[in-house]
């Protein structure tokens, strides 16, 4: 299966852009430019299955996974 954006020569990324609680974006693929316009998939870290290292557990006051 060929990527239409690749075939068209459009600047894009095949990864998913994850926007963290503090607003910082992170791409799931090696990506030189994390602009939202280059990413077809965008999620917040709260939407990640299993959570995110930056998400704060309600009432705990510490990032998830910190003991």
N, C-alpha and C positions, 0 to 999 in steps of 0.2 A: 504494500500500500504506500503510495507516494503522498507526501505532505503538499497540499496545494500552495501553502505559503512559500515552501522551499522552491517548488517548481516556478512560482511567480517571481522569485527573487526578493520577497518581502523580508524586512528585518523583523525577526521574531524569535521566541524562545519556546522550546518544547516542554519546559518545566512548569511547575505550578508556583505561583507567587503566594507566599504565606505572609499575611500582615499580622504582626504580633501586637500584644496588648498596648505597648507603648508607641505603636504606629510604625515601627521599623519593619521594612519588607525583607524577606529572605526567599530566595528561589531554591527549588528542590533539584535543579540541574546546575551544572557549571555555567554561570551566566555573568557576562561582563557588564550588562546594563539591566538593572532591576526596575526599569520603568514599567508601570502598569500596562501601557499601550502595547508592549512587546509580548505580553503574556495573555494567552487565551483563557487560562484557568487562574482564578484568584479566590482564595479562601482566607478567613480569619483563623488565628491559631485556636480559637475556641471550637472551631468546626472540625479540627483534626481528630481522627479516631484515636483514642488513647490520650488525648490532651497534648499539651505543649509544655516545654520546660519553663516558659515564662508565665504561664497562667497561674494565678494565685487561687488557692483553694479558699472557698468561702469560710471566713472566720478563723482560718489558720494563720494568716499573716506571713506565710512563707511560700515560695514557689513550689509547685507540685513536684513531688519526688525528693524534696529536701526533708531530712529527718533530724 
